[in-house]
Amino acid sequence: MIDDVQFLEYVVKALVSHPDDVKIKRTVDEMGVLMTLDVHSDDMGKVIGRAGNTAKAIRILLRVVGMKHNARVNLKINEPTTDFTRRTGDSTPPSRDLDEAIEDLNLE
């Protein structure tokens, strides 16, 4: 019997160009099951689809899989990390002082 993580992984990896970058986190609380999906930034459009239709379809299928196990399953698709985060592992961009920021805006 296939579980929700295996199902989501199978479907998403079939859609994307970077299947090794697909990461799924499953958490359970009083609201049900939350599946959190991370994909490569180049693959976001493929996972979301035109007008979000692909993401909607995946969510519907996950709910069907959840119903077989008497669980409410929701899917959250995380925005891909920026290039800075991917390079350094730090989610905060390098800080700049006020003079540099004003200089970049060309407000003078």
KASULQUI-V578176 format. One record per residue. N is the residue number from 1. RES is the residue in three letters. SS is DSSP state (hx for helix, st for strand, lp for the rest). PSI is psi in degrees with one decimal (none if undefined). Layout:
# KASULQUI-V578176
N RES SS PSI
N RES SS PSI
This chain:
# KASULQUI-V578176
1 MET lp 133.1
2 ILE lp 138.2
3 ASP lp 175.4
4 ASP hx -37.1
5 VAL hx -45.6
6 GLN hx -41.0
7 PHE hx -49.9
8 LEU hx -43.3
9 GLU hx -44.4
10 TYR hx -47.4
11 VAL hx -48.3
12 VAL hx -42.8
13 LYS hx -27.3
14 ALA hx -22.6
15 LEU hx -33.3
16 VAL lp 163.4
17 SER lp -18.8
18 HIS lp 72.1
19 PRO hx -24.3
20 ASP hx -18.3
21 ASP hx 1.3
22 VAL lp 122.9
23 LYS st 132.2
24 ILE st 130.3
25 LYS st 132.2
26 ARG st 125.0
27 THR st 147.4
28 VAL st 133.1
29 ASP st -166.8
30 GLU lp -19.1
31 MET lp -15.2
32 GLY st -148.9
33 VAL st 131.8
34 LEU st 120.6
35 MET st 123.4
36 THR st 125.6
37 LEU st 130.7
38 ASP st 132.1
39 VAL lp 166.8
40 HIS lp 146.4
41 SER hx -31.9
42 ASP hx -18.9
43 ASP hx -1.5
44 MET hx -42.7
45 GLY hx -35.1
46 LYS hx -36.4
47 VAL hx -38.3
48 ILE hx -43.5
49 GLY lp 171.9
50 ARG hx 125.7
51 ALA hx 23.3
52 GLY hx 12.8
53 ASN hx -36.7
54 THR hx -45.0
55 ALA hx -40.7
56 LYS hx -43.8
57 ALA hx -41.7
58 ILE hx -41.8
59 ARG hx -41.2
60 ILE hx -44.9
61 LEU hx -38.2
62 LEU hx -37.1
63 ARG hx -36.8
64 VAL hx -44.4
65 VAL hx -41.5
66 GLY hx -37.4
67 MET hx -32.4
68 LYS hx -24.0
69 HIS lp 15.7
70 ASN lp 44.3
71 ALA lp 147.2
72 ARG lp 118.3
73 VAL st 128.6
74 ASN st 151.9
75 LEU st 130.0
76 LYS st 126.3
77 ILE st 114.6
78 ASN lp 144.9
79 GLU lp 142.6
80 PRO lp 152.2
81 THR lp 155.2
82 THR lp 165.7
83 ASP hx -35.0
84 PHE hx -45.5
85 THR hx -41.4
86 ARG hx -37.7
87 ARG hx -41.8
88 THR hx -21.8
89 GLY lp -1.1
90 ASP lp 128.9
91 SER lp -7.1
92 THR lp 125.4
93 PRO lp 160.6
94 PRO lp 139.1
95 SER lp 150.8
96 ARG lp 156.4
97 ASP lp 169.5
98 LEU hx -38.7
99 ASP hx -41.3
100 GLU hx -39.3
101 ALA hx -43.1
102 ILE hx -39.7
103 GLU hx -40.3
104 ASP hx -30.6
105 LEU hx -15.1
106 ASN lp 47.2
107 LEU lp -3.9
108 GLU lp none
